[in-house]
């Protein structure tokens, strides 16, 4: 599903274990309760996506994705310094070039 357009998709409780989503547009997607263990989120746009109760999500996955302050993350991941740095990087890039 490379570069798939899943903008606004309701993927609540979806089993996305190991799914390859590089470059996917997940802007505004609902991923509450979805299992994202081992999913490839490289360059996936997670702007305004709800991942607050997603399972299997890791710092390693998030620092490869496009995330902003509008991305709702599980609390334990939102507070991670690497994730915070990635949010700042993505928002700085948007400020320079406009949204992806």
C-alpha positions, 0 to 999 in steps of 0.5 A: 500500500505504498503511497496509498491515499487513506486520508480520513480513513476509519481504521479503528481496531484494524489489524495492520501488523507488518503492513507496508505504508511508506509514503501513505497519506493517513491525514486525519485517519482514525487509528484508535485501537489499530495494531500497528506492530511492525508496520512500515510508516516511513514518510507516511503523513500522519497529520491530524491522525488519531493514534491515541489508543493504537497498539504496537506503535513504537518510537522507531516507527514515528521518527520515520513518519510525518507527524505534527502537533495535530497528530494525536499520539499515545501519551507515552510516545508523545512525551518521548524526546525523539518523537518531540524532535520529529514533530519539530522537524516536520513542522519546520519543514512545513513552514519552509515548503508548505504542507506535504 
